[in-house]
């Protein structure tokens, strides 16, 4: 089943489009999964993509739309009429439908919604649009299989046959009372393995996991991972069953979250991909580089202010990169561990204990590296004893300082409700550049007394 | 349902353990999900954890074992007899069972396996142990619901009632022919919405996704994400149905992969957590710092060799951190984007195009930063015109170089079959330190001619 996106395949598609050979093109694309077709359309130009989208039936194109690169989807949607978009929407589950509409400009949203014919679908989408995309409400779909506790297994199966038709995947069947409040769950398995005259109330499993509609997406992801859930019902404060979130949406949340943290650690703001435009990539990268420049300039002025009276100790300048590089690496390591710990909750709220631990870690690493540096600078670079000693001590001090800064800043940001991930990468490196170089010369001044 | 791990709760558990108040302890823990109990046991000491494990029934403790921190699980298992472990194993699905056994020391594995009473379970676990843990075979479970194409819906439902009992979650029902070869799939939904006399062959959906047993775990994850699958059957080269992989295991793969890349980018080898021992953390961090030291020393000798005859241009030394920091940041950015692109397949195999793009990006960022540096150094630091010019040009050169190195190395490693993630973080920073400082002085030598 392995799909390989080859240049030949893309070419083949482009040729068929050029020849307007709809029959062959349809035949070719019918062999592929919509996710594969989306990959192909991400590679061809807009006109060609539009041609394919107009060619295929809206059931397929709706799914393709969901899989397209966000930028490409935006372009395609701009080239579709409100009516056409509405037709695609009709084919999508409510959660995907709402996501697509949310990507449209304000005024277009109303236009598209007004063109949706299925009234129930329309109402549900309108409801979903009310919720913040980063909450359970923003993730959930209205499609679910719901039964009343008073029903019998047989009656249930009969009715489910109806409901299930609109539900792509039946994970759990949610049991509600007369007031539509969630009271339990059961699996299709329970249902088909039960006697047909049994009452649902008897089968229903009362300890059903759920999340509130305003719960944060990341928290929902954490819960579903921890409890190995494949779907979770969403309720309001009155326990009214509002919708359900499925694991495939959570997988996306996890992936995006991980990518974001990773890019932050690498000094890349906003979500960019290797194949984004140079402008977009620059916008995401240059600001972080400028932070680094600030650090470099800061360090420069510090060196400047010391270097004047270094005299015989001018060699100290040669080891600035060593100090700075080490400080940066230590800082990034500490902050990364903390950021991850905060993300997966493995960090208690005992900040002091945490700092003490990093202090010890810094001491261990510092002594190891300081000693090494002493030996190398003294015996290989032939630096005088006291200079090598200075460098060694400076490294120990700087490493400890860097470890503490790298630990403290993310915890501090987290407490302040700011995503600690911003504290990794250039941000930490830069602050450590400045502090590191300053400490270095300070220690030197004290020991060598220039 | 939000579970909060509070100090009070842990204390409460510890007190009940101390009082040997089994009745109360059981009553208390019964309220919690096994994943929550695992979190509690991760916090208490080994003796206390063992006490709880011996207290609760093996059905619960088996699940708890799976959720424990790996280090803690190892300790617990060491304190259980082969017979006791075998009892836990009996309660687990084959994939989890195999994972647990794989964590045991060689000689213990045989001992435990020999103590497993359920012969079918034993045979299946032994089979799974043959597969590499990072392959589909290592992820799959033998538990699945299988029907023969010749059966009728009614007969199917009857038999499934039997099979389904040992399957925690029924995702798809896999259809096989007489030779046990995978020929299609159908969902429970299809089954209950079909007429009872229909033949399975009519309902079976022939285009069923699958992976081969030797497929890499990461690739399986990519496939299941791309096609939004919640379970995928695993087959051998003859299409014989061997097992199935469920999305919850894939979620773990994704998470671990993301964590690994993140830590690599931060210069942390092997999987460590904030609450690991100082020794373990040092082992994971110190090596990377040493790479950095090498870079620093390298840069030092370069500076050393130039600084002798800098004369009036001694101020150049002050801007070494600026050059170095910028080179490091650019390198990490480029490599991170590439590593991610390689991971999610958004990077084609046109290396040249990629390098050209980074070249342009470097040029844009370089000119912006070079110009800024020129202005700052000239007007604020009062550096002579030609020195500021030198710094500006050097920055442009260095940034372009750093971008190219950051792009080329991961692509090169990937082609060589090495995980490109190692190329991010300290590794890239270090090589850029050395090249950066060298280029800096080289440019200076050329322009200023000292």
Contacts between the chains, C-beta under 8 A, distances in Angstrom:
chain1	res1	chain2	res2	distance
A	1	B	209	5.4
A	1	B	210	6.1
A	1	B	211	7.9
A	1	B	223	7.8
A	33	B	227	6.1
A	35	B	226	5.1
A	35	B	227	5.7
A	35	B	228	7.9
A	157	B	192	5.8
A	160	B	192	6.8
A	161	B	192	6.5
A	161	B	193	4.7
A	164	B	189	4.9
A	164	B	192	7.4
A	164	B	193	6.0
A	165	B	193	7.2
A	167	B	189	7.5
A	169	B	171	8.0
A	169	B	187	7.3
A	169	B	189	7.7
A	169	B	230	6.7
A	170	B	187	7.5
A	170	B	188	6.8
A	170	B	189	5.1
A	187	B	169	7.3
A	187	B	170	7.5
A	188	B	170	6.9
A	188	B	188	4.5
A	188	B	189	7.2
A	188	B	192	6.9
A	189	B	164	4.9
A	189	B	167	7.5
A	189	B	169	7.7
A	189	B	170	5.1
A	189	B	188	7.2
A	191	B	192	7.8
A	192	B	157	5.8
A	192	B	160	6.8
A	192	B	161	6.5
A	192	B	164	7.5
A	192	B	188	6.9
A	192	B	191	7.7
A	192	B	192	6.5
A	193	B	161	4.7
A	193	B	164	6.1
A	193	B	165	7.2
A	209	B	1	5.4
A	210	B	1	6.2
A	211	B	1	7.9
A	223	B	1	7.8
A	225	B	248	8.0
A	225	B	251	5.7
A	225	B	252	8.0
A	225	B	255	7.2
A	226	B	35	5.1
A	227	B	33	6.2
A	227	B	35	5.7
A	228	B	35	7.9
A	228	B	248	4.4
A	230	B	169	6.7
A	230	B	230	6.0
A	230	B	247	6.5
A	230	B	248	7.0
A	247	B	230	6.5
A	247	B	247	5.3
A	247	B	248	7.4
A	247	B	251	7.1
A	248	B	225	8.0
A	248	B	228	4.4
A	248	B	230	7.0
A	248	B	247	7.4
A	250	B	251	7.6
A	251	B	225	5.7
A	251	B	247	7.1
A	251	B	250	7.6
A	251	B	251	6.2
A	251	B	254	6.7
A	252	B	225	8.0
A	254	B	251	6.7
A	254	B	254	6.1
A	254	B	255	6.5
A	254	B	258	7.6
A	255	B	225	7.2
A	255	B	254	6.4
A	255	B	258	7.5
A	258	B	254	7.6
A	258	B	255	7.5
A	258	B	258	3.4
A	258	B	259	7.8
A	258	B	262	7.0
A	259	B	258	7.8
A	259	B	340	6.4
A	261	B	262	6.1
A	262	B	258	7.0
A	262	B	261	6.2
A	262	B	262	5.2
A	262	B	265	6.3
A	262	B	336	6.5
A	262	B	340	6.6
A	263	B	336	6.4
A	263	B	337	7.9
A	263	B	340	7.4
A	265	B	262	6.3
A	265	B	265	5.2
A	265	B	266	5.8
A	265	B	336	7.6
A	266	B	265	5.8
A	266	B	332	4.9
A	266	B	333	5.6
A	266	B	335	7.5
A	266	B	336	3.2
A	266	B	337	7.6
A	266	B	424	6.8
A	267	B	329	5.4
A	267	B	332	6.2
A	267	B	333	5.4
A	267	B	336	8.0
A	268	B	333	5.6
A	268	B	336	6.3
A	268	B	337	6.8
A	272	B	337	7.1
A	273	B	337	7.6
A	273	B	340	7.5
A	273	B	341	6.5
A	273	B	344	7.8
A	273	B	346	5.1
A	274	B	337	5.1
A	274	B	338	6.2
A	274	B	340	7.1
A	274	B	341	3.3
A	274	B	346	5.7
A	274	B	347	5.1
A	274	B	354	7.3
A	275	B	341	7.3
A	275	B	346	5.7
A	275	B	347	7.3
A	275	B	348	8.0
A	278	B	357	6.8
A	278	B	360	5.6
A	278	B	361	5.6
A	278	B	364	6.5
A	281	B	337	7.5
A	281	B	361	5.8
A	282	B	361	6.4
A	282	B	364	5.3
A	282	B	365	6.3
A	285	B	333	5.1
A	285	B	361	7.5
A	285	B	365	6.6
A	286	B	364	7.8
A	286	B	365	5.5
A	286	B	368	6.2
A	286	B	369	7.9
A	288	B	329	6.4
A	288	B	333	7.2
A	289	B	326	6.2
A	289	B	329	5.4
A	289	B	330	6.5
A	289	B	333	7.7
A	289	B	365	5.9
A	289	B	369	6.0
A	289	B	399	7.9
A	290	B	369	7.2
A	290	B	372	7.5
A	292	B	325	4.7
A	292	B	326	5.4
A	292	B	328	7.8
A	292	B	329	4.5
A	293	B	322	6.6
A	293	B	325	7.9
A	293	B	326	6.5
A	293	B	369	5.8
A	293	B	372	6.4
A	293	B	373	6.8
A	295	B	321	7.3
A	295	B	322	8.0
A	295	B	325	5.6
A	296	B	319	6.9
A	296	B	321	5.0
A	296	B	322	2.7
A	296	B	323	7.3
A	296	B	324	7.8
A	296	B	325	4.8
A	296	B	326	6.4
A	297	B	322	6.3
A	297	B	373	7.9
A	297	B	376	5.9
A	299	B	318	8.0
A	299	B	321	3.8
A	299	B	322	7.0
A	299	B	325	7.6
A	300	B	318	4.4
A	300	B	319	5.2
A	300	B	321	6.5
A	300	B	322	5.8
A	300	B	377	7.8
A	300	B	381	7.1
A	301	B	318	7.7
A	301	B	381	7.3
A	303	B	317	6.9
A	303	B	318	4.3
A	303	B	320	8.0
A	303	B	321	7.3
A	304	B	315	7.2
A	304	B	318	4.7
A	304	B	381	6.9
A	307	B	314	7.1
A	307	B	317	6.7
A	307	B	318	6.4
A	314	B	307	7.1
A	315	B	304	7.3
A	317	B	303	6.8
A	317	B	307	6.7
A	317	B	317	4.6
A	317	B	320	7.6
A	318	B	299	8.0
A	318	B	300	4.4
A	318	B	301	7.7
A	318	B	303	4.3
A	318	B	304	4.8
A	318	B	307	6.4
A	319	B	296	7.0
A	319	B	300	5.2
A	320	B	303	8.0
A	320	B	317	7.6
A	320	B	320	5.7
A	320	B	321	6.0
A	321	B	295	7.3
A	321	B	296	5.0
A	321	B	299	3.7
A	321	B	300	6.5
A	321	B	303	7.3
A	321	B	320	6.0
A	321	B	321	7.3
A	321	B	324	5.2
A	321	B	433	5.7
A	321	B	437	6.2
A	322	B	293	6.6
A	322	B	295	8.0
A	322	B	296	2.7
A	322	B	297	6.3
A	322	B	299	7.0
A	322	B	300	5.8
A	323	B	296	7.3
A	324	B	296	7.8
A	324	B	321	5.2
A	324	B	324	6.5
A	324	B	325	7.0
A	325	B	292	4.8
A	325	B	293	7.9
A	325	B	295	5.6
A	325	B	296	4.8
A	325	B	299	7.6
A	325	B	324	7.0
A	325	B	328	7.5
A	325	B	429	6.7
A	325	B	430	7.1
A	325	B	433	5.6
A	326	B	289	6.2
A	326	B	292	5.4
A	326	B	293	6.5
A	326	B	296	6.4
A	328	B	292	7.8
A	328	B	325	7.5
A	328	B	328	6.9
A	328	B	429	7.1
A	329	B	267	5.4
A	329	B	288	6.4
A	329	B	289	5.5
A	329	B	292	4.5
A	329	B	425	7.9
A	329	B	426	5.2
A	329	B	429	7.0
A	330	B	285	8.0
A	330	B	289	6.5
A	332	B	266	5.0
A	332	B	267	6.3
A	332	B	425	7.2
A	333	B	266	5.6
A	333	B	267	5.4
A	333	B	268	5.6
A	333	B	285	5.1
A	333	B	288	7.2
A	333	B	289	7.7
A	335	B	266	7.6
A	336	B	262	6.5
A	336	B	263	6.4
A	336	B	265	7.6
A	336	B	266	3.2
A	336	B	268	6.3
A	337	B	263	8.0
A	337	B	266	7.7
A	337	B	268	6.8
A	337	B	272	7.1
A	337	B	273	7.6
A	337	B	274	5.1
A	337	B	281	7.5
A	338	B	274	6.2
A	340	B	259	6.4
A	340	B	262	6.6
A	340	B	263	7.4
A	340	B	273	7.5
A	340	B	274	7.1
A	341	B	273	6.5
A	341	B	274	3.3
A	341	B	275	7.3
A	344	B	273	7.8
A	346	B	273	5.1
A	346	B	274	5.6
A	346	B	275	5.7
A	347	B	274	5.1
A	347	B	275	7.3
A	354	B	274	7.3
A	357	B	278	6.8
A	360	B	278	5.6
A	361	B	278	5.6
A	361	B	281	5.8
A	361	B	282	6.4
A	361	B	285	7.5
A	364	B	278	6.5
A	364	B	282	5.3
A	364	B	286	7.9
A	365	B	282	6.3
A	365	B	285	6.6
A	365	B	286	5.5
A	365	B	289	5.9
A	368	B	286	6.2
A	369	B	286	7.9
A	369	B	289	6.0
A	369	B	290	7.2
A	369	B	293	5.9
A	372	B	290	7.5
A	372	B	293	6.4
A	373	B	293	6.8
A	373	B	297	7.9
A	376	B	297	5.9
A	377	B	300	7.9
A	381	B	300	7.0
A	381	B	301	7.4
A	381	B	304	6.9
A	399	B	289	7.9
A	424	B	266	6.8
A	425	B	329	7.9
A	425	B	332	7.3
A	426	B	329	5.2
A	429	B	325	6.7
A	429	B	328	7.1
A	429	B	329	7.0
A	430	B	325	7.1
A	433	B	321	5.7
A	433	B	325	5.5
A	437	B	321	6.2
